[in-house]
């Protein structure tokens, strides 16, 4: 009789622990969903900003590059315009890389949200 009472108590305690674990798992899943959504929104905002910066930088680079090419005979390699074109080119490359990383991040988050 004592054994039966002990088993019942033990079984009841296990059920309570299982329920508590399930609840904790559900809470963690919900927290993960919220975190993914916040990360997605942040990445989308950063992507939009990066796209705008890239567009403006590319436009400035193209305009200055055209000017430098037209006046290449009068300019040396260390002319401020040439240096600025090189800086803008490097900035464009950096922004393109950032854009690609953010785009892949968004794809990955969306994929994980579907799972």
N, C-alpha and C positions, 0 to 999 in steps of 0.2 A: 504494500500500500504506500509506503514511504517512497519507494522507487517510482511508482506511478505518479505521485505528486511532484517528485523531483523532475521527472521527464516532461510532465506537462508544463511546469514552470520554465524549464530549459527551452522547450519548444516555443512557448509564448515569448520568451526573451529573444530567441532567434528571429521570430517573426517581426518583432519590434525593431531589431537591428537591421533586418532586411529592408523594412519599410523606410527606416531612416537613411539607409544607403541609397535606395531608389530615389528618395526625395533629394538627397545631395547630388546625385547624378543628374537629375532633372534640372536642378538649379544651375549646375555647371554647364549643362547644354544650353540653357537659356542665356547664361552669361557669355558663352562662346558666340551664340547668334548675335547678341548685342555688340560684342567686340568686333565681329566680322562686319556688321553693318556700319559701325563707326569707322572702321578702317577703310571700308569701301568708299564711304562718303568723303573721307579725308583724301584718299588717293584720287578720287574724281575731281575734287577741288584743286589739288596740286597739279593734276594733269591739265586742267583748263588753264591754270596760271602758266604752267610751263609752255603750253602751246602758244599762248599769247606772247610770252617772252621770246620764244623761238621765232615766231613770225616777225616780230619787230626787229630782232637782232639780225635775222636773215635779210630782211629788207635793207637795213642799214649797211650790212656787209656788201650786198649786191651793188648798192648805189656807190659806195666808196670804192669797191673793187673796179667798177667801170671807170670811175674817175682816175684811179691809179693806173689802169691799163692804158687809158688815153694819154696820160702824162708820164708814162714810164721812162721815156728818154730823158726827161728833165729831173727825175727823182732818183735818189740813191736807195740802197737797201735799208738805210737807217732813217729815211724820211718819216716824219710823224704819221703821215697818211698810210704808208706801207706797214709801219708797226701796228697802227690801229686796225688795218685790214686783217693782219695776222691774229691779233687779239680777238677780233670779232669771229674769225674763222674757228678759233679754238673754243670760243664761247658757244658758237652754234653746235659744234661737235659735242660739247658737254651737255647742252640742252637736249639734243637729239637722243643722247644716251639716257638721260633722265626721263625723257618722254617714253622711250621704249620700256624702261624698267617699270614705270608707273602703269603703262598699258598692260604689261604682263602681270603685274600685281593685281590689277582689277580683274583680269581674266581668271587668275588663280582663285581669288576670293569668290567670284561668281560660281566657279566650278565647285568649290567646297560648300557653298551655300546650297547647291542643288543636291549634294550628297546626303 
